[in-house]
Amino acid sequence: MRRRQPGTFAVEWFTGAWRVAVLCSTAAFAAAAFADSAATPAAPDYSQPRSWAAFPGRRSEADDLPQGVAPGIDSGADVFFIHPTTYLTMAVGNAAFDAGGETAARVDAAVLKFQASVFNGCCRIFAPRYRQASLRAITSNNAAGYAAAELAYRDVERAFDAFLEASAGRPFILASHSQGSIHALRLLQQRIIGTPLQARLVAAYIVGTALPVQIEQLGLPVCRTATATGCVITWNTVRSGHDDRRRKNDAVIWWQGSYQPIGGRPLVCVNPLDWRLDGEADAAANLGAVYSDGRGWPIPAPVVGLTGARCEQGLLGVSIPFGERRRFSDLLSLTGVDHDFDYNYFYMNIRANALARVRAYRAGAK
């Protein structure tokens, strides 16, 4: 097995392809993309193991641990984790839920290993496979892109029902990233807020999405302390001082009944180093970041004190030391957007916090 250089990060879904998706928008390209999206893949059956990327009692990369990190405990809570975009085609459409090749490999060897695994310190992890919208679709604010998102969400919603049945009344964490967080935001609005399920919600870590501050007006508070429960958390990581205008203006969200661009609404930013709304913390608060040594290799020992973080106008600014950039960089980060590392930079802080929130929930703390 050939070992990759440390700068080649396993979570690759938003590298050069993301920039092409943003830049390639001619009418001829769009016409070809729409033509390619005609066939709808078969729906997953969530009673079948192959419809789940991670499921309790079945070995997956969500069970992996960084070197030197002790196994977690079953605290009596579960996690429903919705993965981000790994289908990088430039056509507008949806992946087969059981697509193989790089689409599946990115879910298993990257997303489960470096994102979902953060929750194995506290909880059983359920992560459905679904007919995810393509990269082109989920970054397109048009009818075809919204239709692809709709198909993906319907799978997520059915998987959530199967999760609720399997979870059998246990408290749960809703967790996600990027496209997964678009679906999680809709799930919160349509299935959780104002229903009996809200009382079972430990917290929602819907990371890497544009979350309007008005979410609280819908009946779901933003988490403001490290042990608050029944609340929502998000952040979007950028190089300190970088203004990610796409995230502020054009990012697709589901909001009060429809898909739409965020359109400049003020954004929620909860700092994962101090767990405060619009918080700021230095690198001493960072318990450990994780990076990839290459596909197939174990998760290396966490890098303690990698970076501090500061919420800046709804975005989370970080400053990665020059000497560490070889291990924490990809093409997207070269533009100032560290979206792919939203979980990795703060891995050990999230791991500790998930357990702390479950314990607070169990103790009845709010």
N, C-alpha and C positions, 0 to 999 in steps of 0.2 A: 504493500500500500504506500503510495507516494504522499508524503506529508506536505501539506500546503504551507506557504509562508504565512506568518501570523496576520498580515494585513488582509488576507483573503477571508472575509467574514462569512460565516455560514448563512446568515439571514440575508438573502440576495434578492428579494422580490421587488425592491424599489431602486435598483441600481440604474444602469444606463437605460433600461427599458422605460423607466419613469420619465426620463427627460425626452425620449423619443415620443412618448404618448402625449406629452404636453406640446411638443413642437410640431408634430405631424398632424395637421388638421385641414388639409386641402380637401376640396369637395370630391375629387377623384378617389382619394384614399378612403374617405368616409363612405362613399358608395360601395367600394369593395368590402369594407368591414361589415356593413349592414348585410350584404349578400351572404357573407360567411356565417352569419348568426342564425340562419333560417332553421337549422335542425336543433330541436330541444332535447338535451340529454335525458335519459330515464331518471325518474325520481328515486332517491334512496329509501330503503325500508329500515327504519330505526329499530326494528326488532332483530335485525341481522348484525352480527359483529363487524362485517366489512363496511358498514355505514358509520363506524366510529373510528376516529384516529386514536383516541384514548378512552378507555373504559375500565372501571375498577375490576381487578382480578385478571386483567390481560396486560401482559408486558408491552410497554411502549416507551419511546424516548421521553415522555412526560415523567417517567420514573427516575430519570438520570439525576445525578448529583454532581456539583463541582467537587474537584478534589479537595479533601480535607473537611468537607461539610457533612455533618451527621445526618442520618435519615430522620425524617419528620415523624409525626404522630398522627393518628386518626383522632382528631378533636371532636368528631361527631358532626362535622359540617362537610359539605360538598362544594365543588366548583364546576360551573358550566362555562367552558372556555370556547370562544368563537374565534377561529383563526383568521389572519389577514389574507390579502391577495397573494396567491402564489401562481396564478394562471396568467402568464405574461404575454399572451398573444396580443397582437395589435388589432385584432378584430373585435367588434362589439358582440358579446355573447356570453355564454356560461360554460364552465368546465363540466365534464362528467364528474359526478361525485367520487367515482372510483378511477379517475384518470391516473395513469401511471407516470413513469418518466420523471422529469424534473418537477412537474406540478406537485406530485405526491411527495417526492424527495424533499422539497422545500418545507412541506408541512411537517414531515416526520423528523428529518435530520436538522432542521433549523427552528421552526416554530415551537414544536413540542419540546425540543431539547433546551432551547435558550429562553423561552417565554413561559409556556404552560408549566414547566417543571418548577418554576418558582413557587407554585402553590402546593407542591407535594410535601412541604414542611408542616402543613396543617390539615390537608383535606384530601378526599378522594376526587380525582379529576375525570370529568366527562368532557370530551371534545369531539363534536360531530364532524364528519365529512359532509360537505354540502355542495350544491351546484353553484359555486362561487362565481360572481361576475368577473369578467376579464379585467385586466389592468386598464385597458382602453375604456371599457364600459363604466367602471366605478369612478373614473376621473372625468367622465363626460356629463355635463349638465344638459342632457337632451332626452327626448322620449325613449330612444333606444337604450340609452344607458340606464335610465330609470326602470325600464322593463326588465333588464338583466338583474338589477338590484332587487326588484320585486320577486323574481323567481328564486333568487338566493335566499331572501328573507323567509319565504314560505317554507323552505327546507329547514331553516334555523328554528322557525316557530314549531314545526312538527317535532324536531329533535328536542326542543325544550319541553314539550309535552311528554315525550318518552323519558327524558331526564327526571321530570317531576314524579313520574310513576316509579322509576327505579330508586329515586332518592327517598321516597316514602316518608315525607314530612320533615326531613332534616333541614336545619338552616343552610343557606347556600350563599356563595359568592358568585356574582356574575362578573366574568373577566373576558377581555377581548383586546384586539389591536387592529387599528387601521380599518379596512373594510369590515372586519368583525365587529368593530365598535360602532359603525354605522348601523349594523343590524341590532346590536345591543341597545343602542339608544331608542330604536323603534320598539324593541321588546319591552323596555322599561315603560314607554308611554302606553303601549297597547295591552300589555299583559300583567304588569306589576304595579305601577302607581295606582293607588286607589282601590286595590283589590286585596283579598286576604293574603296573597303571596308577599305583599310588601312587609308584613310582619315577620316573614322568614328571611328577608334579605339582610345578610350581614353587612355587605358593602358591594358596590359595583365599581370595579376597576375598568373603566372603558377608555383605554389609553390610546393616544394617537388619533383622536378625532376632534372635530370642532364642536365643542359643547357650549351652547349659549348659557349665559348666566341666568337667563329666565327659567331654567329648569326648575328652580325652587318655586316658581309661581305655579308649576304644575303639581306640586305636592311632594317633591323629592329634594331633601336638603343636600347641600354640598358638604363633604367631610371637612371639618375645620380643626380637628385634633387627631392624634394618632390612634385613639381608641373610640372615636365616634362610630356608631353603627347605623344601619338603615339609611346610608347616604351614598353619594356618588363621588368618584375621583377621576380626574383626567389630567394629562399634561401632554404637551407637544414640544419635543426637544429640538433646539436650534443652537447654533454657535452664538455665544453671547453677543448681543447687539444686532443680530441678523433679524430682519423683518420678513417673515414668511408670508407674503401677500396672498399666495394661493390658499394657504390654510385659513387666512382671515376673511377672504372674499369669495373664493370659488369652490372650496371644499364642499362635497355633497353631504347633506345630512337628511335625516327624516325628522320633520318638525311639524307637529300638530296637524297630521293628516296627509302630508305629501312629501315627496322628495324635492329638494330645492337647494340652491347654493346657500352657504352660511351668510353671505351678503353683508359682511361688516359688523355683524352682531358682536357685542362684547363676549369674550370667551372665558370659560372657567380654566384656571390653572391652579392645581394643588401640587405643592412641591413635595416630591417623594423622599426628600431628606429630612424635612421637619413636619410633613403632613399638615401644613397650614395653607389656607387659601391665600394666594399671592405671596407665598413665603420666600425666604432667602436663607441659605445655609452654606457654610464653607465646606471644603473637602474633608475636614476632620469628621464630619457627620456621615460620610459615605462609608458604609460597612463593607462594600465590596462590589465591584463590577465584574462581569464575565465576558470572555471573548472566545472565538473559535480558533483551535489549532488546525482545523481542517476537517472535512466531513469524515465521519467514522472514528474520530479520536475522542477521548473523554473530554468533558468540560474541565478546563484548567482551574487551578486554585483562583479564587476571586482576587482581584486587584483592589486592595483597601485604599481609600482616600484618593481615588482617581480624579474626581472633580467635585466641586461645589455646584450649586444650582440656584438660580434666581428667576422667579416669575417676572416677566417683563411684558406688559400689555397683552396678557393672555397666552404668551409663549414661555417656555422654560429654557433659559439661557445657561449654557455650560461652557467651560473652558478646558479642553482636553490638552494636557501637556504635550509638547511637540514629540517627546520621546515615546509617548504612548500611542500616537496617531497611527503607527504602523499596525497596531493590533485592533484599533477602533476606528476604522475608516472604510468607506466605500465611495463609489462615484457620487452618490447623492450627498454625502456629507461634505464633499468638496465644494458644493454649492452653498454650504452653510446650514443645510437642513439635516439634522441627525435623527430623522424619523425612524430609521431602521434599528436604532440603539435605544429606543424609548424604555425598553425593559432592561437591556443589558447593563446600562450605566448604573442602575439602581437595584440590581438583582437581589443583593442580600438585605437591603432595606425593605423591599417589597416582601421578601420571604418572612422576615421578622414581623412586619406589620400585619400580614394576613393572619398569622397566628394570634397576634395581640388583639385584633378585632374580633376574631372568633371567641377568644376568652372573654372579652368585654361583653360580647353578645350573650354568652352563656351566663355571665354574672349579672345580666340585666342592666349593664351600663349603657348610657346613651350620650 
